């Protein structure tokens, strides 16, 4: 994939979703495109997440973005299906302000309820913009990629470094460096390269 877009918008239901699904792509193209990152829910209802927003800002810095390009909202997690209007309002506002020509969101085939709702509302709002869906290793069970972004060893290492900023999530088995590397290796193998991130094309404008 050769990015020729000027403004990219990344939609993350929760902190770390975008880093896991798109961190390498962000690193690869952050110098040639303008990027905006929206987190819909900070997940602060869980005690161990008390520092997660600080971790998110540190991770964004590792990905080459300024925290000025980060928008953090305060929706309640696990109840996105009850907050569709609020999500649409957030997405409409981001679209009007940043005018993206490509938007990244979770997959429709993600079994996490917040992820699938975010995908539905993103595709609904951005009807005249390209939309790519990223994967989450734990919950994108039926993910069917048809677009790949090749990652170098250096980019993959920096993606892992960015994700490791989330100290609060360190105990989860699916956020370990070897898992991130294994997924990148698997997706790269499907495309005939060493490492890659994979996406589902929900809408593409040429």
C-alpha positions as CSV (number, residue, x, y, z in Angstrom):
1,X,0.0,0.0,0.0
2,X,1.4,3.4,-1.0
3,X,-0.3,6.1,1.1
4,X,-1.0,9.2,-0.9
5,X,-3.5,10.7,1.4
6,X,-3.0,14.0,3.2
7,X,-5.2,13.5,6.4
8,X,-5.6,10.3,8.2
9,X,-8.1,9.8,11.1
10,X,-7.7,6.9,13.5
11,X,-10.7,5.8,15.6
12,X,-9.9,3.9,18.8
13,X,-12.8,2.7,21.0
14,X,-10.3,2.4,23.9
15,X,-6.7,3.3,24.6
16,X,-4.2,0.9,22.9
17,X,-6.7,-0.4,20.2
18,X,-5.2,1.8,17.5
19,X,-1.6,1.1,18.6
20,X,-2.2,-2.6,18.3
21,X,-4.0,-2.5,14.9
22,X,-2.3,0.5,13.2
23,X,0.8,1.4,15.1
24,X,3.2,0.3,12.4
25,X,1.2,2.2,9.7
26,X,1.2,5.3,11.8
27,X,5.0,5.0,12.2
28,X,5.5,4.4,8.5
29,X,3.5,7.4,7.3
30,X,3.5,10.0,10.1
31,X,6.1,12.2,8.4
32,X,4.2,12.3,5.1
33,X,0.6,12.7,6.3
34,X,-1.3,14.6,8.9
35,X,-2.7,12.2,11.5
36,X,-5.5,12.6,14.1
37,X,-6.2,10.0,16.8
38,X,-9.5,9.8,18.6
39,X,-10.0,7.7,21.7
40,X,-13.7,7.3,22.5
41,X,-13.5,5.8,26.0
42,X,-10.6,6.2,28.4
43,X,-11.7,3.1,30.4
44,X,-11.0,4.8,33.7
45,X,-13.8,2.9,35.5
46,X,-11.2,0.1,36.1
47,X,-8.7,0.9,38.9
48,X,-5.7,-0.4,37.2
49,X,-6.3,2.0,34.3
50,X,-5.8,5.1,36.5
51,X,-2.7,6.1,34.5
52,X,-3.8,4.8,31.1
53,X,-4.2,8.3,29.6
54,X,-0.6,9.2,30.5
55,X,0.5,5.9,29.0
56,X,-1.5,6.6,25.8
57,X,0.2,10.0,25.4
58,X,3.6,8.4,25.9
59,X,2.7,5.7,23.3
60,X,1.6,8.4,20.8
61,X,5.0,10.1,21.2
62,X,6.7,6.8,20.4
63,X,4.6,6.6,17.2
64,X,5.8,10.1,16.1
65,X,2.6,12.0,16.9
66,X,2.1,15.0,19.0
67,X,-0.5,14.8,21.8
68,X,-2.0,17.8,20.1
69,X,-3.2,15.3,17.5
70,X,-5.0,13.3,20.1
71,X,-8.6,13.6,21.0
72,X,-9.8,11.9,24.2
73,X,-13.5,11.5,24.9
74,X,-15.2,10.1,27.9
75,X,-17.8,7.6,26.8
76,X,-18.5,4.6,29.0
77,X,-17.0,1.4,27.8
78,X,-19.0,-1.7,27.0
79,X,-22.1,0.3,26.4
80,X,-21.4,1.9,23.0
81,X,-24.6,0.4,21.6
82,X,-26.4,2.8,24.0
83,X,-24.3,5.8,23.0
84,X,-24.6,5.7,19.2
85,X,-25.7,9.3,19.0
86,X,-22.8,10.5,21.1
87,X,-20.4,8.5,18.9
88,X,-21.9,10.0,15.7
89,X,-21.6,13.5,17.1
90,X,-17.9,12.9,17.9
91,X,-17.2,11.5,14.5
92,X,-19.1,14.3,12.7
93,X,-17.1,16.9,14.6
94,X,-13.8,15.2,13.9
95,X,-14.7,14.9,10.2
96,X,-15.7,18.6,10.0
97,X,-12.6,19.8,11.8
98,X,-9.9,17.5,10.4
99,X,-11.4,16.6,7.0
100,X,-9.7,13.2,6.7
101,X,-9.4,11.5,3.3
102,X,-8.9,8.1,5.0
103,X,-10.3,6.8,8.3
104,X,-9.2,3.7,10.3
105,X,-11.6,1.9,12.6
106,X,-12.1,-1.5,14.1
107,X,-13.6,-4.4,12.1
108,X,-17.2,-5.2,11.8
109,X,-16.1,-8.8,12.5
110,X,-14.8,-7.9,15.9
111,X,-16.7,-9.6,18.7
112,X,-16.1,-6.8,21.2
113,X,-19.3,-4.8,21.3
114,X,-17.6,-1.4,21.5
115,X,-15.4,-2.2,18.5
116,X,-18.2,-3.3,16.2
117,X,-20.4,-0.3,17.1
118,X,-17.5,2.0,16.4
119,X,-17.0,0.4,13.0
120,X,-20.6,0.7,12.1
121,X,-20.9,4.4,13.1
122,X,-17.6,5.2,11.3
123,X,-18.8,3.7,8.0
124,X,-22.1,5.4,8.5
125,X,-20.7,8.9,9.1
126,X,-17.8,8.8,6.6
127,X,-19.8,8.0,3.5
128,X,-17.5,9.9,1.1
129,X,-14.2,9.0,2.6
130,X,-12.1,5.8,2.4
131,X,-12.4,3.6,5.4
132,X,-10.0,0.8,6.5
133,X,-10.7,-1.7,9.4
134,X,-7.8,-2.8,11.6
135,X,-7.7,-6.0,13.7
136,X,-7.4,-6.8,17.3
137,X,-5.6,-10.1,18.0
138,X,-8.0,-11.1,20.8
139,X,-11.4,-10.1,19.4
140,X,-11.2,-9.9,15.6
141,X,-12.2,-13.5,15.2
142,X,-13.5,-13.4,11.6
143,X,-11.1,-10.8,10.3
144,X,-10.6,-11.1,6.5
145,X,-7.8,-8.8,5.3
146,X,-7.5,-7.7,1.7
147,X,-4.9,-4.9,2.1
148,X,-1.5,-5.1,3.7
149,X,1.1,-2.5,4.8
150,X,4.6,-3.8,4.9
151,X,6.6,-3.0,8.0
152,X,10.4,-3.0,8.4
153,X,12.1,-4.5,11.4
154,X,12.8,-1.0,12.8
155,X,9.1,0.0,12.5
156,X,8.0,-3.2,14.1
157,X,10.4,-2.7,17.0
158,X,9.2,0.8,17.5
159,X,5.5,-0.3,17.4
160,X,6.3,-2.8,20.1
161,X,8.1,-0.1,22.1
162,X,5.0,2.2,21.8
163,X,2.7,-0.6,22.9
164,X,4.9,-1.4,25.9
165,X,4.2,2.1,27.2
166,X,0.9,0.7,28.4
167,X,2.2,-0.7,31.7
168,X,-1.3,-1.0,33.0
169,X,-2.0,-3.7,30.4
170,X,1.2,-5.7,30.8
171,X,-0.5,-8.6,32.5
172,X,-2.7,-9.5,29.6
173,X,-1.4,-12.4,27.6
174,X,-2.3,-10.9,24.2
175,X,-0.3,-7.7,24.5
176,X,3.1,-9.3,24.9
177,X,5.9,-8.4,22.4
178,X,6.0,-11.9,21.0
179,X,2.3,-11.8,20.2
180,X,2.6,-8.5,18.4
181,X,5.6,-9.8,16.4
182,X,3.9,-13.1,15.6
183,X,0.9,-11.3,14.2
184,X,3.1,-9.1,12.1
185,X,5.0,-12.1,10.9
186,X,1.9,-14.0,10.0
187,X,0.4,-11.1,8.1
188,X,3.7,-10.5,6.3
189,X,3.8,-14.1,5.3
190,X,0.4,-13.8,3.7
191,X,1.7,-10.9,1.6
192,X,5.2,-12.3,0.9
193,X,7.2,-9.9,3.1
194,X,8.7,-10.3,6.6
195,X,6.2,-8.2,8.5
196,X,3.0,-6.4,7.8
197,X,-0.2,-5.0,9.3
198,X,-3.4,-6.1,7.7
199,X,-6.7,-4.3,7.0
200,X,-10.2,-4.9,5.6
201,X,-11.1,-2.3,3.0
202,X,-14.6,-1.1,3.9
203,X,-14.6,1.7,1.4
204,X,-11.8,3.0,-0.9
205,X,-11.7,6.1,-3.1
206,X,-9.2,6.1,-6.0
